[in-house]
Amino acid sequence: MERTIKFIWDYFGPPASKTASHHSEHLLEFAEARDLSIQQTGYEELKENRAIAFILLPEKDAVEFKDILRPHRAEIAKED
């Protein structure tokens, strides 16, 4: 059974959405450069001045790349 881990970066203030969008592009580039089996990258505007960037990774990759990516937080996105 493989769990999917969601790494999350939080951004606040007027530029939050734009910063989160930009960071999500770098997450995709990171995953492609290392040929990771990502499930999704993206960003979400949660409120007017709060947004997140995220990447969904299989747990085996999340453990390996946690120290490199240094997410603000992580959560289990799904368990198969």
C-alpha positions in Angstrom: 0.0 0.0 0.0 1.5 3.3 -1.1 0.5 6.5 0.5 0.6 9.9 -1.4 2.1 12.8 0.5 1.2 16.4 -0.2 4.1 18.8 0.5 2.7 22.3 1.1 4.2 25.8 1.0 2.2 28.7 2.5 2.2 32.2 1.2 0.6 35.3 2.7 0.0 38.9 1.6 -1.0 40.6 -1.6 1.5 38.7 -3.8 0.6 35.3 -2.3 -1.2 33.9 -5.3 1.4 34.9 -7.8 4.2 33.6 -5.5 2.5 30.3 -5.1 1.9 30.0 -8.8 5.6 30.7 -9.5 6.7 28.2 -6.9 4.5 25.5 -8.3 6.3 25.9 -11.7 9.6 25.3 -10.0 8.2 22.2 -8.3 7.2 20.8 -11.6 10.6 21.6 -13.1 12.2 19.8 -10.0 10.1 16.7 -10.5 10.8 16.6 -14.3 14.5 17.0 -13.8 14.6 14.1 -11.4 12.1 12.0 -13.3 9.8 11.7 -10.2 6.5 10.0 -10.5 4.6 13.0 -9.3 0.8 12.9 -9.2 0.2 16.6 -9.3 1.7 20.0 -8.7 -0.2 23.3 -8.4 -1.3 26.1 -6.3 -4.6 27.2 -4.7 -5.7 30.6 -3.6 -7.3 30.0 -0.2 -8.3 33.6 0.6 -7.6 37.0 -0.8 -4.2 37.2 0.8 -3.4 33.5 1.4 -2.3 30.9 -1.1 -0.4 27.6 -1.2 1.8 25.8 -3.6 1.9 22.0 -3.4 3.3 18.8 -4.9 1.9 15.3 -4.5 4.5 12.5 -4.3 4.5 8.8 -3.5 5.7 8.3 0.1 9.0 6.7 -1.1 9.9 9.8 -3.0 8.6 12.2 -0.3 10.9 10.7 2.3 13.9 11.1 0.0 13.2 14.7 -1.1 11.8 16.2 2.1 15.1 17.7 3.1 15.8 19.0 -0.4 12.4 20.6 -0.9 11.9 21.8 2.7 8.1 22.1 2.6 6.4 24.3 5.3 4.2 21.3 6.1 3.0 18.0 4.8 0.0 15.8 5.0 -1.2 12.4 3.8 -3.2 13.1 0.6 -4.3 9.6 -0.1 -3.8 6.0 1.0 -4.1 3.2 -1.6 
